[in-house]
Amino acid sequence: MNGIIFIFLSLIISSSVLGQVTLEDLQKRIEQLENQQADLVLNSSEPKTVVNAFLNDNLTLGGFLEPSYTFISGPNTKTQYLNASNILGLNLSAEFGPRYRFVSQILTGLVINLENPHNNPDATPNLPHTREYRNYFFGTVLTQGYLEYSHSRIFNFQGGLGYAPFGYAPQQRELVLFIRRGGPQLLRSGDLLAPFWQGFHLFGSKNMNRNEVGYNIYTFASPKKLRNSGLGSRLWISTPNEKLEGGISAQIGKNDKDTYGTVGADIKIESFPYILKTEFAQYISSDPDSWTFYVEPSVYISGEELLLYVFGDYVNNRRNEVTTASKGDPYQRLEYGTGLNWLPTSYTRLRFGVTYNDYVGERAISSRINRDYLSFDISAGVAF
Amino acid sequence: MLILKFIFFLFFITSFAWGQKIVFIVNSSNTVSRISHDQLQDFYFKRNRTWPNGLPIRFFDRTDGSEVRKLFLANILKKTSRQVDQFWIGQKLYTGDSAPTKVSTRSLVISLVARFPGGIGYISEGSALPDGVKVIEVTEL
């Protein structure tokens, strides 16, 4: 009996001693692994996706994919339904130290073009009599490519090409995550404003009484006179936690005849679960002005997974032309509708949207062709 | 008796969770000893990329869903995880900037901050810290 107890006690003591030794070894091993992990983190740049370039600098890779399925129909618009657009955006960027950065973005896609989009019967013979999805268009375009020098918070300099900081939507921060596919008409109305800065871009911001106040100054290629650079600017303010953001913007450049200016204002109000965005832009020249304005309230339902929106978006575009015929085709269009976004993750957005394109004014009907049409969109945006 | 012990254990655990606070740590060589909420936001969102002494800031975030990150989001950034994710998506597309590195454990945050002179991270308030890092005071303004 005593022997059994002795053996039993020996087993208990030896196992606890062995356990202690094993525990110490494990702790050392954990420390070693954590040090290795720390080395890996310090030697890599911050994002998870890292590509090693031949320069032995690390490039970071990101981007988005946006496929969409569209249905359109109208009094003088054939009913059409198709996968109209597949766009892939790739962002490559690299940090060469704390002050120098390289950023680039390429868009590539396979799109079926909506030809004669405003149902202008005078567009023939080069275009169909009424709007029609007809031909494939595919291509690749560089939308951002610049080197940035960051001197301080209030002074930063970029050289190259990027999205013009005119208002909120043109910055394309939500290219894949616009709650309406394609975004507002501000982005789709020809040359009302130059969409890119080209050449130089100065920007900065300062904290003033807990509000952030900032500026942008940039050069751009005037859409109608590419050989002459224009000058653009924006002043903006953002309250703490970005509850309210607003700005005023301007671009001045040359067109065919004279000097023109585009001015604009934007406001974004965010108080969960509500968001309100509104922007205005007006093209001013010796010709009659063109202008556009939209309001887009939205509300999160079911936490942050479902986003319901409505919108009203008006454009008076006196500068529109039937490009194949170089004929003027001014129009006034009111887009209004509603839609739902489902965000199963922060990086994916599935949209369903309904839009009525209501052409108004004296050119709502052209040569007995009604320009109005209804569209449905099912689309997805995936960021990576 | 067993039930009383169990109740006491539950009370201890939950009170610990409710009372949990986060503290911000920097490298010991960093001369900064105090920081405001606004400055922390600026560091995290990369509006400010260098310390006053010129050292580049390296902010270490914590992994999604961790209790310390929830406290950081609620008390310092005052945003939800989804809002922060969407901000970084926009930044990635417009400026190429990426979100700060996310780190999974307390000990790894300490290890990284100790090794990176401009490092800053946050951990749960707890036991004494090793050499190489120090806690800095966080003020509202």
Interface residues (C-beta under 8 A of the other chain):
Chain A: E34 N35 Q37 A38 V41 L42 S45 E46 P47 T60 G62 G63 F64 G89 N91 L92 S93 G97 P98 R101 F102 V103 S104 Q105 Q144 S150 R153 Y163 Q171 Q172 R173 E174 L175 V176 L177 S205 N207 R210 E212 P240 N241 F272 E304 L343 S346 Y347 A383
Chain B: D38 D42 R47 N48 R49 T50 P56 K78 K79 T80 S81 R82 Q83 D85 Q86 I89 G90 Q91 K92 L93 Y94 T95 G96 D97 S98 A99 P100 T101 V103 T105 S107 L108 S111 L112 R115 F116 L141
